[in-house]
Amino acid sequence: MTFSPLIVLATCIVSQVLAHGGVVSYTIGGQTFAGWQPYNDPSSQSSIERPYSSYDPILSATASTISCNNNGQASAHQLTTSVPAGTQIVAHWSQWTHAQGPVMVYMAKCPGLCTAANSATLDWFKIAETGLISGTLPSGVWGTGQVMDTLSYTTSIPSSLAPGEYLIRHELLALHQANTPQFYPECAQLTVTGSGTKTPSGSYLVKFPGGYSASDPSININIYTTEAASTTTYKVPGPPVWNGQ
């Protein structure tokens, strides 16, 4: 039996898309917001999520696109939603198949309107992370494994966070290929309200690119070595989680 080149190509494209994923919607305070649809016409989309072009991974820890999986800019019809500090946010994926790796959630305050801000110039702080929950590196329960099971991740904006315009960034880091990390970040725009007065500083803040290094042992890692088979700890890359203090 023979197959036409077009059928083979189509099969490869489908398998690549099914192997990866991206945030496709958000539930914020019980209300659902449609996310960006990377394979649809960008000129007709309006969303609180920043645009991104595909479910494919970013393969470099210092890629220019690593802040929000794009060129740092808002879409032509970018939306922003108002969110009280302390509100629960659930990010949703339509597909995800990688069980080994951490989940990280960051925020960054924009100097004015987020629509005018380049995400690569902002100072990011981490508000949540889930790494290796139990078991060993190759076969344990990971944050990305839970996303694979539920296609969602829940966190809350720190209740003490000062009001303003912010980006929120959900990132999955897949470690299933030895020493070949796969980064999957997506961002959305929020206007945080409330009476909070706190903002993080110092070691809590990083730039993207800049927050990670290719030599970071939590990124440049082979989870299938003999040593890894008995390792039950993992340090999630990036800065420490800011808890609002």
HURA-V669367 format. One record per helix or strand. SS is the DSSP state (helix for helix, strand for strand). FROM is the first residue (numbers start at 1). TO is the last residue. If there is no record, write none. Layout:
<<SS & FROM & TO> <SS & FROM & TO>>
This chain:
<<helix & 5 & 18> <strand & 23 & 28> <strand & 31 & 34> <helix & 42 & 44> <strand & 49 & 49> <strand & 58 & 58> <strand & 81 & 84> <strand & 88 & 93> <strand & 103 & 109> <helix & 114 & 116> <helix & 119 & 121> <strand & 124 & 130> <strand & 132 & 134> <strand & 141 & 142> <helix & 143 & 150> <strand & 152 & 156> <strand & 161 & 161> <strand & 164 & 174> <strand & 182 & 193> <strand & 198 & 198> <helix & 202 & 204> <strand & 206 & 206> <helix & 228 & 230> <strand & 241 & 241>>
